[in-house]
């Protein structure tokens, strides 16, 4: 997506996109000049931003693997971003080819890429919707075609809620999803932290102000509270580089140690039994 004439209708090529900036930091090619400029400015104050982006992505992979090990067989990836392999459906299908996956993002560029990636895919779909409107998502016919909300669901909110302002009530929207899913459901969540360095915070804040990717930094206890009724599993809410980094059979996450842009992640579970087949 390097040519402006290939930008889908409705996309402003002068405004950076969180999905495209993230894609650039991960080494992707589906980004515009405005995204690369923003990312390079960020890298001047946080040269480890690429490492942190990769660690965040690897946290998603591990979290989905753990959910699958816990018997979850249906997933909703909220704020998908531009597809990066392994994607949630690839991870889920490695555990069980019958697992169902729905990708959700409001960015039309993401929707375009998802449609191409998922064309002909089995048990997987994408919808263009806003995470700030949980009711619209869980009632969408394309979502309910694949997701049975009477059974446990794996919710993925990786690097999403820091784009939701306090006025937009991130705790409330997580609570709304929690009310719609069955016991045994899981929530994977990661978030940029106020514990990031002042220079990195200033660059992110000034560079995203008054744009759709405006970032809200939150402290550890506030992010912990975002899990609401989901009980945090070990090791709790920790930097994504450190989340289950010593699990058997999983390679170490990149970039262990303090980061200029700190991103913490955790996995929570709603109380209620779930067996290895995914049934309550």
Backbone bond lengths (Angstrom), bond angles and torsions (degrees), N, CA, C in turn:
res aa  C-N    CA-C-N  psi(-1)  N-CA   C-N-CA  omega(-1)  CA-C   N-CA-C  phi
1 X - - - 1.467 - - 1.518 108.65 -
2 X 1.360 116.67 48.82 1.452 120.28 -177.06 1.521 112.46 -95.15
3 X 1.333 118.89 -11.18 1.444 121.67 -179.95 1.522 109.31 -102.76
4 X 1.341 115.17 131.54 1.447 118.90 -176.77 1.514 111.79 -60.57
5 X 1.358 117.13 -33.95 1.456 118.82 -177.23 1.527 112.05 -67.91
6 X 1.312 117.84 -11.27 1.458 121.07 178.41 1.525 112.10 -94.65
7 X 1.325 117.04 -0.80 1.462 120.32 178.39 1.523 109.16 -70.32
8 X 1.330 117.99 129.23 1.460 120.00 -179.52 1.520 111.67 -62.24
9 X 1.320 117.06 154.84 1.473 120.24 177.26 1.525 110.62 -55.99
10 X 1.328 115.35 140.97 1.459 119.60 178.52 1.510 114.04 93.50
11 X 1.337 118.10 -8.73 1.464 121.79 179.56 1.523 109.42 -94.39
12 X 1.325 117.06 127.40 1.458 122.47 178.97 1.530 108.76 -90.75
13 X 1.332 118.76 109.20 1.467 121.10 -176.53 1.517 113.66 -72.52
14 X 1.344 118.01 -1.21 1.462 120.81 178.07 1.525 112.09 -97.57
15 X 1.339 117.31 -4.47 1.461 122.00 -178.17 1.521 109.11 -114.70
16 X 1.344 118.59 126.17 1.465 119.72 179.68 1.522 111.47 -66.43
17 X 1.322 114.70 150.78 1.466 122.45 178.40 1.511 109.06 -114.99
18 X 1.334 116.85 134.80 1.467 119.70 179.27 1.516 111.21 -59.62
19 X 1.330 117.34 -38.80 1.466 120.49 -179.68 1.525 111.02 -64.42
20 X 1.332 116.44 -41.48 1.461 119.71 -177.30 1.518 111.83 -76.09
21 X 1.340 117.51 -35.53 1.464 119.93 175.04 1.534 109.77 -62.81
22 X 1.316 116.09 -44.74 1.470 121.54 178.33 1.524 109.92 -60.56
23 X 1.334 116.42 -42.71 1.461 120.98 177.49 1.524 110.48 -58.19
24 X 1.334 117.21 -44.03 1.458 120.73 179.89 1.525 111.25 -63.48
25 X 1.330 116.99 -44.09 1.462 120.43 -179.92 1.523 111.98 -64.00
26 X 1.334 116.33 -27.97 1.458 120.70 178.61 1.533 112.30 -85.45
27 X 1.343 116.18 -0.72 1.456 119.82 178.71 1.510 114.26 92.46
28 X 1.337 116.99 12.51 1.456 120.75 -179.66 1.521 112.29 -79.46
29 X 1.328 115.44 174.23 1.455 121.61 -177.62 1.524 112.63 -117.82
30 X 1.316 117.25 3.21 1.463 121.08 -176.03 1.523 110.09 -95.59
31 X 1.328 115.27 66.73 1.458 121.22 -177.16 1.521 109.13 -149.02
32 X 1.326 115.10 164.29 1.458 121.98 -177.69 1.534 110.60 -109.33
33 X 1.331 115.33 170.16 1.468 119.92 -179.10 1.522 111.30 -57.89
34 X 1.345 117.47 -39.36 1.458 120.18 -179.04 1.528 111.32 -63.92
35 X 1.332 116.83 -33.26 1.468 120.83 178.65 1.525 110.89 -71.45
36 X 1.327 115.81 -42.03 1.461 119.67 -179.94 1.522 111.15 -66.61
37 X 1.332 116.50 -38.24 1.465 120.20 177.80 1.517 110.56 -62.32
38 X 1.336 116.53 -46.30 1.458 120.06 178.94 1.526 110.71 -61.40
39 X 1.330 116.90 -45.15 1.462 120.72 -178.15 1.526 111.26 -63.25
40 X 1.325 117.43 -40.80 1.456 120.05 -179.43 1.520 111.38 -66.91
41 X 1.331 117.39 -35.82 1.462 119.24 175.47 1.521 110.51 -65.15
42 X 1.312 115.95 -39.95 1.461 119.79 177.48 1.523 110.71 -62.88
43 X 1.325 116.99 -39.66 1.462 120.89 -178.46 1.519 112.83 -66.72
44 X 1.332 117.23 -22.25 1.466 119.07 178.01 1.523 111.58 -67.87
45 X 1.327 117.83 -30.25 1.463 120.50 179.46 1.525 112.08 -104.52
46 X 1.330 116.31 -16.58 1.468 120.68 179.10 1.525 108.04 -138.55
47 X 1.343 116.79 74.28 1.468 119.63 -176.09 1.515 113.94 -63.42
48 X 1.342 116.96 -12.21 1.464 119.85 177.30 1.525 111.74 -92.70
49 X 1.344 118.04 12.59 1.465 120.40 -177.05 1.519 111.70 -60.79
50 X 1.333 117.16 -36.13 1.465 118.84 178.50 1.530 110.85 -65.01
51 X 1.318 116.05 -42.24 1.458 120.00 178.82 1.520 111.05 -63.48
52 X 1.332 115.82 -41.38 1.457 119.56 178.73 1.527 111.03 -65.01
53 X 1.345 117.14 -40.47 1.464 120.39 177.86 1.518 110.78 -61.21
54 X 1.325 116.76 -41.92 1.464 119.80 178.95 1.522 110.86 -67.65
55 X 1.323 117.85 -40.50 1.461 120.51 177.92 1.521 110.88 -63.03
56 X 1.323 116.57 -38.24 1.463 120.51 177.27 1.518 110.63 -63.53
57 X 1.328 115.95 -41.70 1.474 119.77 178.50 1.523 110.28 -65.47
58 X 1.313 117.05 -40.79 1.454 120.08 179.70 1.527 111.51 -68.21
59 X 1.328 116.87 -31.12 1.466 120.10 172.61 1.521 110.11 -59.85
60 X 1.329 117.03 -43.85 1.465 120.22 177.51 1.529 110.48 -57.73
61 X 1.319 116.59 -45.85 1.467 120.34 -179.30 1.522 110.50 -58.87
62 X 1.317 116.95 -47.64 1.460 120.34 -178.40 1.513 111.50 -64.96
63 X 1.312 116.75 -41.62 1.460 120.05 -178.31 1.525 111.05 -62.96
64 X 1.333 117.00 -42.98 1.463 119.71 178.55 1.526 110.28 -65.81
65 X 1.324 117.30 -38.37 1.463 120.24 176.54 1.528 110.95 -60.31
66 X 1.329 116.34 -43.28 1.462 119.96 179.89 1.523 110.36 -65.77
67 X 1.324 117.56 -42.98 1.461 119.76 177.64 1.527 110.95 -59.34
68 X 1.315 116.50 -42.84 1.463 119.86 178.27 1.523 111.04 -63.10
69 X 1.329 116.46 -39.46 1.468 120.11 177.53 1.526 111.24 -63.56
70 X 1.333 116.73 -28.85 1.457 122.14 179.18 1.527 112.31 -82.71
71 X 1.328 116.99 0.94 1.457 120.66 175.40 1.511 115.23 98.85
72 X 1.334 118.40 1.65 1.464 120.45 177.92 1.527 108.51 -70.33
73 X 1.329 115.38 132.79 1.456 120.91 -176.97 1.524 113.40 -126.68
74 X 1.329 116.97 10.21 1.460 120.04 174.67 1.526 108.46 -144.76
75 X 1.333 114.48 138.56 1.459 120.56 -169.96 1.527 110.31 -136.40
76 X 1.338 115.18 144.32 1.459 122.12 171.20 1.516 107.37 -123.91
77 X 1.320 116.31 115.96 1.462 122.54 179.89 1.520 107.57 -95.43
78 X 1.324 116.96 106.85 1.457 123.69 -174.11 1.522 110.08 -95.51
79 X 1.321 116.68 120.28 1.457 120.35 -174.18 1.510 109.76 77.21
80 X 1.313 115.41 54.32 1.464 122.63 -170.20 1.515 113.55 -56.50
81 X 1.328 116.36 -45.76 1.454 119.50 -170.99 1.518 110.45 78.77
82 X 1.314 116.23 174.82 1.458 121.24 179.55 1.525 108.95 -66.29
83 X 1.337 117.90 130.49 1.468 120.92 -173.90 1.522 113.34 -53.48
84 X 1.324 115.02 133.18 1.457 123.51 177.00 1.523 108.12 -133.05
85 X 1.303 117.15 132.82 1.462 120.52 -178.52 1.531 110.64 -86.89
86 X 1.361 117.94 138.12 1.457 125.13 -0.25 1.524 111.78 -79.34
87 X 1.320 116.42 132.57 1.450 121.81 176.33 1.524 109.41 -84.81
88 X 1.331 115.40 171.38 1.464 119.81 -175.62 1.517 110.96 -58.20
89 X 1.318 118.08 -41.98 1.472 118.54 -177.79 1.527 111.98 -68.04
90 X 1.335 117.06 -31.43 1.459 119.11 176.83 1.526 110.82 -67.05
91 X 1.326 116.31 -41.14 1.468 120.46 179.06 1.522 110.35 -66.99
92 X 1.342 115.91 -46.29 1.464 120.38 -178.55 1.519 111.53 -63.97
93 X 1.330 116.69 -41.83 1.467 119.55 -177.87 1.518 112.12 -72.27
94 X 1.324 117.55 -22.82 1.464 119.42 174.04 1.522 110.31 -65.27
95 X 1.344 116.25 -31.82 1.467 120.61 177.60 1.511 111.64 -83.27
96 X 1.332 117.33 -37.58 1.461 122.05 -178.29 1.522 108.14 -159.26
97 X 1.329 118.28 110.88 1.462 120.59 -178.03 1.522 113.99 -60.19
98 X 1.319 117.77 -17.25 1.457 120.03 179.98 1.530 112.64 -86.89
99 X 1.320 117.93 -4.21 1.466 120.96 -179.68 1.528 110.15 -60.11
100 X 1.332 116.17 145.26 1.464 121.54 -179.72 1.529 109.89 -109.74
101 X 1.331 115.08 143.33 1.472 120.75 -175.74 1.521 109.33 -138.88
102 X 1.332 116.06 133.13 1.460 122.68 173.91 1.523 108.25 -119.66
103 X 1.317 116.29 128.28 1.456 122.44 174.78 1.521 108.95 -99.11
104 X 1.341 116.56 135.96 1.458 121.93 -178.32 1.521 109.23 -130.63
105 X 1.339 116.76 127.43 1.454 121.39 174.10 1.521 107.72 -157.75
106 X 1.334 117.07 148.14 1.468 120.03 -179.81 1.514 112.25 -91.08
107 X 1.351 118.05 -10.90 1.456 122.64 -177.20 1.535 109.61 -77.35
108 X 1.353 118.83 121.94 1.464 120.01 -179.68 1.517 113.57 -63.64
109 X 1.344 117.81 -27.47 1.464 120.02 176.39 1.524 109.90 -64.91
110 X 1.331 116.20 -42.72 1.461 120.27 177.95 1.518 109.99 -62.10
111 X 1.325 117.12 -44.68 1.464 120.79 180.00 1.524 110.82 -59.35
112 X 1.316 117.41 -42.29 1.456 121.39 179.01 1.520 111.08 -59.79
113 X 1.323 116.51 -46.58 1.462 120.09 -179.35 1.528 111.11 -67.35
114 X 1.321 116.41 -39.09 1.461 119.55 179.87 1.521 110.86 -63.68
115 X 1.310 117.36 -39.96 1.464 120.36 179.96 1.520 111.10 -62.70
116 X 1.331 115.96 -40.47 1.460 119.96 178.57 1.522 110.43 -67.19
117 X 1.334 116.12 -45.73 1.467 120.93 -178.20 1.517 111.69 -63.30
118 X 1.322 116.18 -40.30 1.457 120.27 -170.60 1.514 113.55 -95.43
119 X 1.323 118.00 2.52 1.460 120.15 -179.48 1.526 109.97 -55.91
120 X 1.308 115.94 120.07 1.456 120.45 -179.43 1.506 114.44 79.37
121 X 1.342 117.30 1.19 1.454 120.08 -179.67 1.518 111.63 -69.59
122 X 1.311 115.41 149.98 1.466 121.12 -177.56 1.529 110.06 -98.54
123 X 1.319 116.05 134.98 1.464 122.37 174.54 1.525 113.25 61.41
124 X 1.330 116.67 29.04 1.464 119.97 -179.41 1.529 108.96 -147.49
125 X 1.336 115.79 142.94 1.456 120.45 179.67 1.518 109.24 -152.05
126 X 1.330 116.47 173.96 1.457 121.39 176.71 1.519 109.20 -136.61
127 X 1.332 115.90 149.62 1.459 121.98 175.19 1.519 108.53 -135.11
128 X 1.329 115.76 147.95 1.458 120.80 175.84 1.519 107.43 -95.72
129 X 1.326 116.68 110.27 1.458 121.98 -176.91 1.521 108.60 -156.87
130 X 1.326 115.42 165.86 1.461 122.41 -176.29 1.525 109.65 -105.11
131 X 1.324 116.51 127.76 1.462 121.44 -179.79 1.523 111.35 -59.23
132 X 1.325 117.18 -22.43 1.463 120.67 179.62 1.532 112.65 -71.02
133 X 1.325 117.05 -6.41 1.461 122.00 -179.53 1.527 109.66 -124.12
134 X 1.330 116.89 71.96 1.469 120.70 -175.54 1.527 113.56 -56.01
135 X 1.329 116.87 -38.73 1.459 119.27 -178.52 1.512 112.50 -60.36
136 X 1.339 116.48 -40.34 1.462 119.82 178.75 1.522 111.25 -62.58
137 X 1.323 115.94 -35.01 1.467 119.80 -177.70 1.524 111.04 -72.80
138 X 1.322 117.06 -51.76 1.474 118.72 -174.14 1.525 112.21 -71.31
139 X 1.334 117.42 -16.79 1.464 120.31 178.09 1.522 113.09 -100.54
140 X 1.318 117.16 -1.70 1.461 120.63 179.26 1.531 109.79 -63.61
141 X 1.331 118.79 130.11 1.473 120.43 -178.16 1.519 113.95 -57.77
142 X 1.324 116.69 -33.50 1.462 119.05 179.46 1.524 110.94 -70.75
143 X 1.327 116.40 -31.89 1.466 120.15 176.24 1.520 110.22 -71.12
144 X 1.329 117.02 -48.97 1.471 120.04 -177.15 1.521 111.97 -69.48
145 X 1.320 117.22 -16.89 1.470 119.72 174.65 1.517 111.02 -63.67
146 X 1.328 116.52 -33.53 1.464 120.48 -175.77 1.526 113.83 -110.23
147 X 1.322 117.72 -23.02 1.463 120.58 -174.08 1.523 110.32 -109.57
148 X 1.324 115.67 124.53 1.466 123.08 174.54 1.524 106.91 -99.20
149 X 1.339 116.39 105.77 1.455 119.73 -174.38 1.525 113.15 -75.35
150 X 1.331 117.88 -0.83 1.460 119.94 172.22 1.521 111.56 -85.38
151 X 1.334 116.72 -4.96 1.462 123.42 177.17 1.528 109.05 -116.75
152 X 1.342 117.66 158.77 1.466 120.25 -178.54 1.526 113.49 -57.42
153 X 1.315 114.94 142.16 1.460 122.90 -179.75 1.526 108.65 -125.46
154 X 1.311 116.54 140.98 1.449 121.55 172.99 1.525 109.26 -96.13
155 X 1.331 116.63 110.18 1.460 122.15 178.45 1.525 109.18 -92.64
156 X 1.304 116.96 130.11 1.460 121.91 -179.57 1.526 108.06 -115.33
157 X 1.320 116.09 113.54 1.466 122.51 176.06 1.526 108.24 -124.02
158 X 1.293 116.13 65.01 1.454 122.01 -176.46 1.529 109.31 -91.53
159 X 1.341 115.71 120.08 1.474 122.68 -179.84 1.523 111.19 55.35
160 X 1.330 116.22 46.97 1.465 121.77 -178.12 1.525 111.99 -119.83
161 X 1.329 117.49 -48.99 1.461 120.13 -168.67 1.518 113.74 -70.63
162 X 1.330 118.73 -16.58 1.469 117.51 174.65 1.526 112.03 -73.73
163 X 1.339 117.75 -6.62 1.464 121.47 171.71 1.530 111.78 -93.68
164 X 1.323 116.65 0.19 1.461 122.36 176.49 1.520 107.72 -102.41
165 X 1.309 117.65 120.10 1.461 121.03 -177.14 1.520 110.96 -74.25
166 X 1.327 115.85 164.58 1.462 119.92 177.06 1.525 110.84 -59.37
167 X 1.325 116.57 -36.97 1.462 120.65 179.95 1.522 111.49 -64.77
168 X 1.320 116.58 -26.31 1.472 120.77 179.72 1.522 112.31 -86.98
169 X 1.341 116.81 0.43 1.461 123.42 169.09 1.537 113.92 60.92
170 X 1.338 117.44 70.13 1.469 119.00 179.26 1.513 113.18 -61.41
171 X 1.350 117.88 -35.78 1.474 119.52 177.89 1.522 110.44 -62.47
172 X 1.321 115.87 -39.80 1.454 119.50 -179.05 1.510 113.05 -65.78
173 X 1.327 117.40 -39.42 1.463 118.10 -178.19 1.530 110.67 -72.48
174 X 1.345 117.88 -34.95 1.464 118.86 173.64 1.527 109.78 -63.82
175 X 1.336 116.54 -41.60 1.451 119.82 178.00 1.505 112.81 -61.45
176 X 1.332 117.03 -36.02 1.467 120.38 177.94 1.525 110.97 -65.21
177 X 1.334 116.68 -43.62 1.464 118.79 175.81 1.526 110.24 -61.96
178 X 1.326 116.93 -41.68 1.466 120.74 -178.96 1.524 111.03 -60.31
179 X 1.319 117.21 -36.99 1.467 120.60 179.49 1.523 112.36 -70.09
180 X 1.321 116.61 -20.67 1.461 120.29 -175.81 1.522 113.30 -93.94
181 X 1.339 117.74 -15.60 1.466 119.73 -175.03 1.524 110.79 -106.29
182 X 1.327 115.76 161.35 1.461 121.92 -174.62 1.530 111.38 -83.20
183 X 1.341 116.99 157.31 1.470 119.82 170.38 1.526 110.25 -53.69
184 X 1.315 115.44 146.89 1.457 120.28 -174.82 1.514 112.66 91.49
185 X 1.348 117.39 -8.92 1.458 120.77 176.10 1.531 109.74 -69.62
186 X 1.315 115.75 156.67 1.464 122.04 -178.27 1.527 110.33 -124.72
187 X 1.334 115.52 155.21 1.461 122.55 175.29 1.511 109.11 -130.68
188 X 1.338 116.23 118.14 1.466 122.36 171.58 1.519 107.62 -99.02
189 X 1.334 116.79 125.78 1.457 121.70 -173.54 1.520 109.98 -139.22
190 X 1.337 116.45 135.59 1.464 120.32 169.55 1.520 108.72 -135.19
191 X 1.351 115.51 157.12 1.470 119.74 -168.14 1.521 108.89 -158.32
192 X 1.349 117.57 142.35 1.465 119.93 173.67 1.525 108.70 -74.03
193 X 1.336 116.09 146.06 1.449 121.40 -168.59 1.527 112.26 -115.29
194 X 1.322 114.74 152.49 1.459 119.08 173.96 1.526 111.26 -64.86
195 X 1.308 117.66 -16.49 1.466 121.29 177.88 1.528 112.48 -74.18
196 X 1.336 118.46 -0.58 1.458 121.41 171.22 1.532 109.29 -62.63
197 X 1.330 117.25 161.39 1.455 119.53 -178.58 1.530 110.45 -68.12
198 X 1.339 118.17 150.24 1.472 120.67 -179.81 1.522 113.18 -55.47
199 X 1.334 118.14 -39.43 1.467 120.41 -178.47 1.522 111.16 -65.50
200 X 1.333 116.29 -42.53 1.465 119.92 179.21 1.524 110.62 -66.47
201 X 1.323 116.52 -41.14 1.461 119.96 178.29 1.521 110.76 -62.44
202 X 1.325 116.84 -42.90 1.458 120.76 -178.44 1.529 110.86 -63.80
203 X 1.339 116.71 -42.38 1.461 119.71 -178.97 1.520 111.05 -66.17
204 X 1.319 116.63 -44.50 1.464 120.04 178.76 1.524 111.29 -64.78
205 X 1.315 116.39 -42.58 1.458 120.10 -177.47 1.519 111.47 -66.59
206 X 1.339 117.10 -46.57 1.468 119.84 -178.10 1.516 111.32 -70.52
207 X 1.326 116.00 -35.72 1.463 119.55 -177.66 1.510 114.25 -74.98
208 X 1.337 117.22 -20.09 1.465 119.72 -177.46 1.522 113.16 -110.56
209 X 1.330 117.58 -5.10 1.470 120.40 -176.33 1.518 111.12 -57.08
210 X 1.330 114.95 134.75 1.468 122.57 176.74 1.528 113.05 62.54
211 X 1.325 117.29 26.25 1.461 122.41 173.56 1.520 108.10 -123.23
212 X 1.351 117.45 165.62 1.462 119.54 178.31 1.528 113.57 -61.93
213 X 1.346 117.84 -16.50 1.466 119.93 -179.88 1.524 111.80 -105.10
214 X 1.333 116.81 26.13 1.461 120.69 176.05 1.519 110.16 -58.21
215 X 1.331 116.38 129.67 1.462 122.45 -173.55 1.523 110.32 -100.59
216 X 1.328 115.60 136.13 1.461 121.97 171.77 1.526 108.28 -112.00
217 X 1.336 116.19 113.73 1.458 120.25 175.94 1.527 108.66 -79.28
218 X 1.330 116.89 140.42 1.464 120.59 178.33 1.525 109.12 -134.64
219 X 1.340 116.77 148.31 1.461 120.74 179.53 1.528 111.33 -77.06
220 X 1.318 114.88 168.57 1.466 121.17 -173.76 1.518 112.85 -53.93
221 X 1.317 117.63 -49.86 1.464 119.56 -175.88 1.520 111.95 -65.41
222 X 1.326 116.47 -33.99 1.467 119.06 178.63 1.528 110.26 -68.71
223 X 1.311 117.73 -42.32 1.464 120.24 178.25 1.527 109.87 -66.35
224 X 1.343 115.76 -38.98 1.465 118.55 176.28 1.524 110.47 -57.61
225 X 1.315 117.21 -38.01 1.464 120.94 -178.86 1.519 112.37 -68.78
226 X 1.335 117.50 -21.66 1.459 120.24 -179.76 1.528 112.14 -63.65
227 X 1.322 117.23 -22.46 1.474 119.91 179.33 1.528 111.50 -68.92
228 X 1.325 117.08 -18.64 1.461 120.13 176.90 1.518 112.37 53.04
229 X 1.351 118.07 -123.02 1.464 120.87 -176.57 1.522 114.47 -76.96
230 X 1.325 117.75 -4.70 1.457 120.18 178.62 1.527 109.38 -79.17
231 X 1.317 117.05 122.36 1.466 122.22 179.72 1.528 109.42 -79.35
232 X 1.333 115.93 123.76 1.463 119.74 -179.39 1.522 111.53 -65.52
233 X 1.324 115.75 133.15 1.455 121.85 174.00 1.527 109.13 -90.41
234 X 1.324 116.55 159.81 1.461 120.89 178.13 1.530 109.44 -59.53
235 X 1.322 116.91 142.37 1.469 130.10 5.72 1.521 114.60 -93.15
236 X 1.321 118.81 23.08 1.449 121.29 -179.66 1.517 112.05 87.23
237 X 1.327 116.11 -153.52 1.460 122.81 179.13 1.518 108.16 -95.16
238 X 1.322 116.53 109.58 1.466 122.10 -174.07 1.533 108.85 -138.58
239 X 1.340 117.90 164.82 1.464 119.07 174.18 1.530 110.48 -52.90
240 X 1.332 116.01 138.13 1.468 119.18 -174.30 1.523 111.99 -58.40
241 X 1.345 117.39 -28.39 1.464 119.80 177.76 1.525 111.86 -61.94
242 X 1.336 116.40 -25.89 1.463 120.98 -173.25 1.523 113.98 -103.18
243 X 1.336 117.77 -3.05 1.469 119.97 -173.92 1.527 110.22 -72.05
244 X 1.340 114.84 110.63 1.475 122.53 179.90 1.524 111.58 49.55
245 X 1.312 116.09 41.25 1.465 120.47 -177.27 1.514 112.75 -71.49
246 X 1.346 116.74 -12.80 1.464 118.92 179.79 1.514 112.54 -110.29
247 X 1.359 117.25 14.68 1.462 119.60 177.84 1.521 110.23 -61.19
248 X 1.331 116.93 139.00 1.456 121.38 177.37 1.527 110.47 -61.13
249 X 1.318 115.39 138.40 1.444 120.67 175.34 1.516 115.19 81.07
250 X 1.331 117.94 -0.42 1.452 120.95 179.62 1.526 109.35 -116.72
251 X 1.325 117.56 132.47 1.470 119.68 -179.60 1.511 110.59 -69.37
252 X 1.339 117.99 154.01 1.465 120.05 178.71 1.525 110.98 -60.40
253 X 1.323 115.99 143.94 1.456 119.69 173.28 1.522 108.87 -69.63
254 X 1.348 117.52 149.54 1.468 119.63 -179.25 1.522 111.18 -72.94
255 X 1.317 114.34 153.86 1.461 119.55 168.03 1.501 115.43 70.98
256 X 1.340 118.39 36.61 1.454 119.41 178.80 1.520 111.59 -57.46
257 X 1.318 116.98 146.91 1.454 120.91 -178.76 1.515 111.62 108.60
258 X 1.350 116.37 176.77 1.466 120.81 -176.02 1.526 112.20 -60.39
259 X 1.333 116.29 144.87 1.459 122.67 177.77 1.518 109.38 -121.89
260 X 1.319 116.36 148.93 1.461 119.75 176.67 1.522 110.39 -65.97
261 X 1.347 115.82 -39.95 1.458 119.80 169.99 1.524 106.36 -102.30
262 X 1.310 115.96 108.12 1.460 118.85 -177.89 1.518 110.08 -89.61
263 X 1.313 115.45 129.08 1.458 122.80 175.79 1.518 107.66 -123.80
264 X 1.321 116.58 120.68 1.463 121.34 177.35 1.517 109.73 -102.61
265 X 1.318 115.37 149.05 1.457 120.51 179.29 1.511 111.72 -140.43
266 X 1.320 114.86 157.71 1.454 120.52 177.61 1.518 110.48 -160.04
267 X 1.324 115.04 167.41 1.462 122.25 179.57 1.518 108.32 -127.78
268 X 1.328 116.19 124.16 1.458 121.11 179.46 1.519 111.61 -115.58
269 X 1.337 114.85 161.90 1.468 120.72 -177.80 1.522 109.88 -138.96
270 X 1.326 115.48 135.40 1.459 120.45 173.90 1.516 109.67 -75.09
271 X 1.321 116.72 137.38 1.463 120.26 -179.34 1.518 110.53 -57.56
272 X 1.334 115.34 138.74 1.460 121.49 179.58 1.503 109.57 139.55
273 X 1.319 118.82 144.17 1.458 122.07 -176.21 1.521 112.00 -73.49
274 X 1.303 116.17 147.81 1.449 122.35 170.18 1.521 106.91 -142.14
275 X 1.351 116.67 129.16 1.455 118.77 -178.32 1.514 110.36 -94.67
276 X 1.330 116.26 -179.00 1.454 120.66 -173.79 1.517 112.68 -66.33
277 X 1.313 117.94 -15.79 1.448 119.87 177.72 1.499 113.91 -92.99
278 X 1.330 117.09 -3.50 1.448 120.86 176.68 1.513 113.81 94.96
279 X 1.342 118.75 -2.00 1.459 120.32 -178.58 1.513 110.17 -88.76
280 X 1.349 115.66 149.59 1.445 118.98 177.98 1.517 110.45 -79.69
